[in-house]
Amino acid sequence: MVRRILILLALLGLAMGARYNLGTPISEELAAQYDIRPAVLPDGRGLPPGEGKVEEGERIYAEKCASCHGARGEGYPFNRLVAEPFPITPDTEPVEFAIGNYWQYPTTLYDYIRRAMPFGQEGSLSNEEVYHLVAFLLYMNGIIDADEPINQNTLPQVKMPARELLDLDPETKRRFPWLTLP
C-alpha cells in the first residue's frame, strides 16, 4: 500500500513538473552569464585585467548606482557606501557601516560589485566598469587619490582602514589561519 502511494506521488510530481516546465534546461548563453569565475581572493588572485579611473567611475555610478545608493553614496533607499573611515566599535550601528570604515579588503569590493550589482542586472557590468566603480568608491571614502588608477596590480595594495579591525584567531594568533594573505 505504501509503495503504491509513493509511486502515485512520484507520478503526480512528474506530471506537475511537466505542466510548469520544471527542470527545463537553460541555454549555454544564460549559464555563461552567471558563471563568474574565478572568485577574487583578498591577495588579488582572480582579478581580471583592466583598469579603472575615478572620473569614469563617477559617471558609471551616477548612471547605474545612484538610484539605489544615493547621489554621493549616502545610502538611500539601500545601504550607504560612503562614510568617514572612523574606527567602528561593537557599539557602532550597522547603518553606519560603509566601504570606508567596514570593508577589510578592496578586492572583496571588486568581487562583490562584479557578482551582485547593479540590483536586478547582476553580472552585467564589464570588468573595466567594475574597476572604474571601485576606483570611484575608494576615492569617495578617502582611501585613494583621484588620479590613482586601479587595476589588478594596484588594487590588492590598497590599505583599507578597517583591515586592522579583523579579530585574530585565538588558537593561531593569525587573522585567517586557513589562508595565506599578503
Buried (B, 14 or more C-beta within 10 A) or exposed (E): EEEEEEEEEEEEEEEEEEEEEEEEEEEEEEEEEEEBEEEBBBBBEBBBEBBBBBEBBBEBBEEBBBBBBBEBBEBEEEBBBBBEBEEBEEEEEEEBBBBBBBBBBBBBBBBBBBBEBBEEEBBEBEBBBBBBBBBBBBBBBEBBEEEBBBBBEBBBEBEBBBBEEEEEEEEEEEBEEEEEEE
